[in-house]
Structures are given as structure tokens and as C-alpha cells.
């Protein structure tokens, strides 16, 4: 996993024709048909993923820290597979003298003209890939708010056309299509109700659809097809194969479970209606395949968001992976484990590992989870079981997971650019709260915990006290009283409002009355005025005083760029992460009223729509910029909205976590959006914890989980 493996690096260097001594972040290679250079650690991740089928693993988990280039690794895998496909075609067309076939030569007599090891070399990884590659598309499933961003990055990284090596002397270079990227979010097909005529799948594949029959007895059958466990087998015709060899299709679609159904827009866009031949007295009909695609590579982005193997997403993945031909499955995530080792990985492992290994891992993961939740082993036998379970989980994950952190080195050289991160947790006191607020906050939080503890005592008496505490905190996220206590601890001024507002702040702060995206100062002023006056809400808010001090610090920050160095100091942008939308609206409204003369304040509550994402992009002027003409930006949003896929936050060098979320994964994802590859200034990161019981309890839970999971994932080196 995280540990450098000389054997894996040797295989990567052979594949990429690279000097093993060159391991620095700027000593990588540029793959044929791409526009950017792969870092050595990314080269290692690509080669490790492509070699896993040799060890009975049909995929892997790319768990690079936020900003280390998971997307580029996935696209580099696409590129390498496409390059090998073109290389094989050139060999078979005898354009490369001396390359007599796949795996037939000790060394490539043509000098590896595609820039990676030629598949003609015996026992090479390229030859192994070539032996199993087939003409089929790549399918990327990513959260709805980053579909277009992923597609645009793919279009920038992967060339549309390339000049084919091996052109005979005197002839013009042969230009071939490399990769065609399809963004399903902006495609015209998504606004069409047509199931067949305008579907993306039919634009991609012009051949005759597979031939199905309904026999006199039994179920649906595919004529000439290969038997398999799926309900249908989509086998491409020769015409379709020729088309996909001419240009590899890469389809980017939403992984939102609500969009994956027979009636969903995306499903219609990728659907096909296939005719069925009638036999005997069976009634004529048609077969509608919601996802009429058999990919050779399937990528699930932000896989940590979908833990339940019974969701529509994983049902789709399992269906696609049950086709006649094997599918390589890649899961991308910066936080592979959160809440539970067992629950975090059970879905993805079922489509990657053999069944016996899945069972072994899940049984061991339950033992590890029980200790992380607080159950201390009581005797030597239980200690031995825990140690054995940890080793089993670590061994299995080492076969399929590549995990790297921003502070890691790769074979002795730093991965991350030389940018410093200063992280600070500011724990607010309860002294600024009124007596009533203190009593209400503590009573509500502790009453909620006590109520849930009593419930657990009746339903799950076998749990230890520490286990009960962890389970209770997990359930407190849904408890009305516990959440109300968090509102009061942060904004004691809410208790000064009228009873109807003070008694249930979430009902109006997180309601639809607040628009999805508030950037108009007038809208903010109108909503937080009168009986909801923002100054009254913010009275006695200790977090606000810290927030304003940080803004003052940012406004006076004269730090120079460190990557690349030597430019004049400029003002710094600030990102503020809240836990829930209403909390973000409060912060943005106050900043708009009192700090808009010095800051461009932007509140983003949803990035699911392209217009909202574009607003974020437009909110950041280029760095450096003319200070006499423009103001720096302070952007406010939730960890859920801005902690996933929003790469432009690397333009902020100050980050403020206004309240820690329930999930530790959201907490660390938010930090990774600011401290990431592409950051040019030293990073200042602040986490504000309110006084009282609630946030302190959540923080303690995060610390215990991260430490326990790191023992499995990274040999005890907890991720910060």
C-alpha cells in the first residue's frame, strides 16, 4: 500500500522505459497521447493497477490523498491501454519491422516507438495487457456535481488524435483517433425522451445489435453468445469492434444512485432497445437494456460515498462486471475508510476480489472494527485474534490498494510540492454563552446521548461503554435535540430570537426558503433581517471573533509563492467550510454585511448544477492579481458541497472549518481541497470547535477512528 515496493517500481520502470533512480516529483514521463507528465508515484500506481489481474484481482482502489492526482492516474490507465491497443494494431499490420507478434521478442527491435514497453517483448506487462485487451469503451461513474469537470479534465489530458508511429519512409504520418470523451451531463441526449434514436450508445456503436431469441421453453437467449451469470450478455459486433478500435470511447456519467434506474435520464441516454426473434408460439417483444454497455474499464469516482453494496450504483457495477468479458474496476477515493472498515470496503471488494478473499476480509474487519469502537481485548486469545485480523486485512488490501498521503515520500523523494501547511485547532470556551445557553446546550446534548444509551442498553447490552459511546454519536447525527444543541453552542444569539425561531433553528435555516445559491447581497440582507437579524444571531459567537481575526491575518499576509518561487506577495483567498447549508448561509450573510468592502463574499450551497460550479470558478480571479482593482474572495459552503471535486479551492491559501462534520472523511477532504497539488502559497488551516459537549465528542470520535484505521491501512501511521 503506502510502503515503497522495489519490485512494483521495477515493473513500472520497465513499462514506462524509465530510469529507476529518477523518483522526484518532476522526474516522471509523459505517456504517448497525453498532455501532462506523470509523476513517478503515479506511474507506480498505474503499473500496479494494470498488473493486478495477474494476481486474480480484477481491479483496485486508488486511494491517493486529495490533490495527488487520482483522476490523472485513472486517465493514464485509459491512455496506456489505448496505446497498447494501437501498438498491437501496428504490429499486426506489420508496420514495425522485427516485431513478429505479442510476447515473441526478447527486446523490441523497433525501439519501443510508442514510448512504453512494446507488447512484442516476452514476459512484459505490456504483453499481458495486450493479451486481455478488447475493443470496448471506458465508463466513468462520478458524482453529479463533477461529471463535466471530470470530462473536461479527460479532454485536456487525453489527445483526440495522434500520429501513429511506424510510418514507412516517404509516406505522410498516419493520423488516428485516440480517445473520444462523452460528457453525459451536457449531451443533447439527456434532454431527449427517445430511448433509442438519440441515445449516446447508438451514436457510439453503429453496428448491428446483438441477436436475442425467446425459445419455446426457457428464458431469453443470445444467439452465438457466450454463457455468463448476467441476465444478458452484450457482445459487440464486428462493426462495433472496428469502430471502437478506430477511436476509444470514454463515457463520463453520474454515479448518483437516484439517477441509476430504468426511468432515469442518464439510463435512457445509455440505453438500447434490442429486437427479439420469436420462436414457436411466444409473443413478439423487445428487450430494453438500461445500461447497454460492456466496458473494459469501469471507474467509480469518490467511491467512499457509496458504502452499501445493495445500492443502485453497486447493483449496476455488479451487472456490468458479470458480462461475458472481464471488466477492470477502479475505485477512486482519498478516504478509503471512514466510520467502519467492514462497511467502507465491502461493496467495492465484492466486484474486485474472489469470494473467498471477500469473506476472509469482512470477517477480520469486524474484529478490527470492534476494537476501534472501544472494545479492549480481554485476554491473550482476543489479542491474538485482533492482531491476526489486522494482518489479514492489511495483506488483502496490499494486493489491491495504492494509498499515498501528501506528506509521503516516494523512494526517498518528496511527492508533494514544497508548500508548507500550518494546521491549528481553536477550541472555543463556553464563557461567552449566557447561563441559559450553557444549561440548554449541555442538557440537550447529554439528554440525547443518555436517551440513545438507554435504548442501546435494551437492544444491544453486549456492547462495551466505549462501543456504546461511538454508536450513540453516530446516531446523534439524526437526533433533533443533539443537533439543536450544536446550533446553540455556535450561535448563542439564536436564543435571543422569538420562541418560534429559537426553538427549532434547523427548520428555517435549512429549509427551502434559502435559495440553492446566494451571491446577491440584497437576497442575504432581506432574509437575515427583521426578526431574523444576522447581528442578533451572531451576538456572543466566539467562533465569529476567531473568523474575523483570521480574515485580518489573511488580508495582511505577505507570504511569497513557494511553488513556483520568486513572485511578489499577493492577498490570499479564504475558504470557509460549514457542516450544514444554513450554517454556511449565516456566516456568508454576516460577512456580506460587515466585510464586503474588503472581501468578495460568495455562498455556494449546491454544485449539482453546472451554473453553480461556474460561479465558483468565476469567483476566483487569477493569482497574482491587481490589488488596486480587485478584492480577494472568501467563499463559504458546506464540507459536502465544497469538499468533493472542487479543485479550484487550491486558489485559496486559507481554510477555515467552521464546524467539524459527523464524518471524519468530510473533515479531511475539506482540508485536502486547499492543501493540494497546484497550491502556490503556504497554507493556513483553522478548525473552530465550539465550547460545550457536542463538537468535542465528535472530535474525539474522529481521532479514535483515524488512529485505528491507520493501523490497517498504513501500518500505524495515522493520516492527519
Number of C-alpha atoms within 10 A of each C-alpha: 20 19 15 14 12 11 9 14 22 16 20 25 21 17 22 24 15 22 12 15 9 14 21 18 19 13 14 20 18 16 21 21 23 21 13 16 18 22 22 26 26 26 25 24 30 24 25 21 25 21 21 18 19 11 9 12 19 23 28 29 27 28 26 26 25 27 23 23 20 22 18 20 24 25 24 28 20 21 22 24 21 22 23 21 21 21 28 23 13 17 20 14 9 14 16 21 11 14 25 16 16 22 22 16 17 11 16 21 16 15 13 19 16 20 16 23 24 32 30 27 22 18 14 19 22 30 22 18 19 23 14 11 19 17 22 22 23 24 21 24 23 24 21 18 22 24 25 22 19 23 22 16 14 25 20 14 18 24 18 17 14 16 15 19 17 18 14 11 7 6 7 9 14 12 11 14 17 24 25 20 20 21 23 21 22 12 13 13 21 20 13 14 13 13 20 18 15 19 23 24 20 19 10 18 18 13 15 12 18 17 17 21 19 20 15 11 9 7 9 15 18 17 11 10 15 12 12 12 11 14 12 21 24 23 21 19 16 12 14 19 17 14 18 21 20 15 20 24 22 23 23 25 27 25 25 17 16 11 17 23 16 14 10 14 20 25 22 28 29 24 24 23 16 18 16 19 18 15 13 9 9 13 10 12 13 12 13 16 17 21 21 21 21 25 26 22 23 23 25 25 27 21 26 22 16 22 20 17 20 12 14 18 24 22 16 18 20 19 18 26 24 19 22 18 19 18 23 22 24 26 24 22 23 27 22 24 22 21 22 18 26 21 19 21 25 18 24 26 25 16 26 26 20 13 12 8 16 20 15 14 25 20 15 22 24 17 20 26 22 18 16 23 23 18 17 15 14 8 8 9 10 13 14 12 15 22 14 15 22 22 16 20 22 20 15 15 20 18 19 24 25 23 22 25 19 20 13 15 19 20 19 10 12 16 24 20 18 17 18 14 16 11 15 12 12 13 16 18 14 17 12 15 23 14 11 10 21 19 12 17 28 20 16 21 22 17 14 21 22 14 11 19 20 13 13 17 14 9 10 12 13 11 17 16 14 15 18 23 20 23 17 20 21 16 14 20 15 10 16 14 20 24 21 19 26 22 21 25 30 29 24 27 23 26 20 15 17 11 10 10 17 20 13 16 19 18 12 14 18 15 12 9 9 17 14 16 17 19 18 12 15 12 13 22 16 12 16 19 13 10 13 17 18 22 16 20 23 20 16 18 21 24 24 19 11 17 19 13 12 19 20 11 14 19 18 12 13 13 16 17 18 16 16 14 11 9 12 10 13 20 21 25 25 27 26 26 30 25 20 19 25 21 23 25 28 22 21 26 31 21 23 24 17 11 16 17 11 16 20 19 26 25 28 24 23 20 24 15 13 17 12 19 21 11 16 18 14 11 17 19 15 9 14 13 13 12 10 6 6 12 21 23 22 27 25 29 28 27 28 20 23 28 23 20 22 19 20 18 28 23 24 26 22 28 28 26 23 26 24 23 22 20 17 20 21 22 21 19 23 26 27 23 26 30 31 23 22 19 25 23 26 19 23 21 21 21 21 22 24 26 23 24 19 23 22 15 13 21 16 11 22 21 13 14 22 21 17 20 25 15 16 23 25 19 16 13 15 16 17 12
